[in-house]
Amino acid sequence: MEALEVSINYWEDAMAAYSRNTNSESLAITNEEESEFSKELQQLLDAAYKLQDECELLFLDQRSVLFRPCGSTKFDSEYDGYRSEYSPAESFVSAQDDGWQMADLREFDEYADLNVNVEELSLYQSALRHFEENGIPHRCLRTELLRCSSDVEYLCKLHCIRIAFQWLLQDESKRTWIANTGRQILTDLLLYANKDPKEFLIAYEEMLTFLQDEKCWEEMGLELAARGVKAMTFYDIVLDYILMDAFEDLDTPPSSVLAVVQNRWLSNGFKESALATAVWSVLRAKRRMLKFPKGFMAHFYSISEKISPLMAWGFLGPDESLKETCLYFKEQVMGFLNDIFSFRSCRYTSVEELSEDIMKQITKRIDNTISKLTERN
């Protein structure tokens, strides 16, 4: 697709240049030849445009067979915001049911795998009441992935975790620490794969600068809401929308990608280059369709252009050492998520205690990841 786009640009330039010179006496071809050339060049462009459209329908359009639905409950109605009693105002929205059968909360007492008296967990009990009265919005149900006993448990824990992250990230020092460690981990991954991190670091700093401008948050909310994100929290944006979706995509890559990386007749260098080109082409096409060309998604795509090819090659390519490192990174992220959704690892008693436990878990996982990458580098 990238090569086709380059060719189209050349042909358009040729057509424009030729059109400007059709009246020039210096042209060596006759009028009949000029007419035939102009006609055939236009036919070539039309065919290229058609091919480009067909490629986009196959590789980029959500209706394509290559795309898989997330499996979440779909809500078509508008939602009302609410204010949590445990945190500053938050633009969560209350989901309205669209055929989803609400579980009987009395069944919660029958969960055999929980040796916890949930009635003593004040924050969690508050979430249960909120669920009964208003519902809890969500983009995807991660019940099984995060080892929750039911959809109700997942949604109530999700509610608590959203509030806890808000409380936690009110502390500027913690926000700075998370931003710095995120930068360090991704830079170390690039260095491990022998990639120059310069352009990534520029894109990362531009994202941080963008996020510091509160004037951008309204547009950012609109961008993310269009992609199904239900709340402007660290969990919803970074952990759920970015990381967990990325891991799911890497677990089920398109057959065309697998055909390239599994072809034993192609050199590893060619495979890696082809995979990177495919990723860049998709991201550039998505960037062209953005409503806000300088918004959050544009900055996210700039970072993805540097990180996504590395992760795709790490998970799908033949480099066993890089694959092991990427899998370890995923293991730490998913381990952290399972920990914070566990009654045994985190206290769902108050927003302060849950925030404290989340910080302990994220510190442990980040230390593990940095230690591993530093050891390998």
Disulfide bonds with the S-S distance in Angstrom:
Cys70-Cys140 1.99
